[in-house]
Amino acid sequence: MKTFNTLTLIATLSLAAATVTTAHAGSTYNSKIGSVPRHSSSYAAAIDYGHFTWLAPDASVNHIVVSLADQSLYAYNGKQLVAYSNISSGRPGHETPTGSFTVSEKDADHHSSLYDDASMPFFMRLTDGGVGLHAGFIPGYPASHGCVRLPYGMARELFQHVDSGTPVEIVPNSVNVSVTQNTTSANLAQN
């Protein structure tokens, strides 16, 4: 009888451990141990993939490349990579346009005229239709209404280092970036 109770207890504990319920950011989701939990919008809001690096903090930026495939931005001074960052581009139905653009307007305290007066700090306009670079939440996948969202610190620094007229290339494919001591090269690799 003692063996049966021990086995029953072990089986009960194993079954209880197989399903985990986790509360996070005001939401609850269930997952099986060993599987990847599905992200609800409130759970994803608690994770920020807003990583960025400034390699040459005193250098100006005279060219920007955005890779939609990599969800990354690369800022250059000539051929030297100055900074790089994770981004969040336009979600399905609101895709970020690809092509060659220039920064036509800068507004440190911009608010959207299209989306409920949404705050878009350090906005740098790329199109007449309202697409630009600005600070925003970076969930790790395309989630914007077409703009290129940047981590707040990256948007602030980029805003200070970019002049109106700076070219911005937005490409759908991956960008291979190799960093050497003082120079870099970006090769646009077709996927």
Helices and strands as residue ranges (DSSP letters): H 2-18, E 19-24, E 27-32, H 41-44, E 52-54, E 63-67, E 72-77, E 80-86, E 99-102, E 105-111, E 119-125, E 132-135, E 148-150, H 152-161, E 167-171, E 174-179, E 184-189
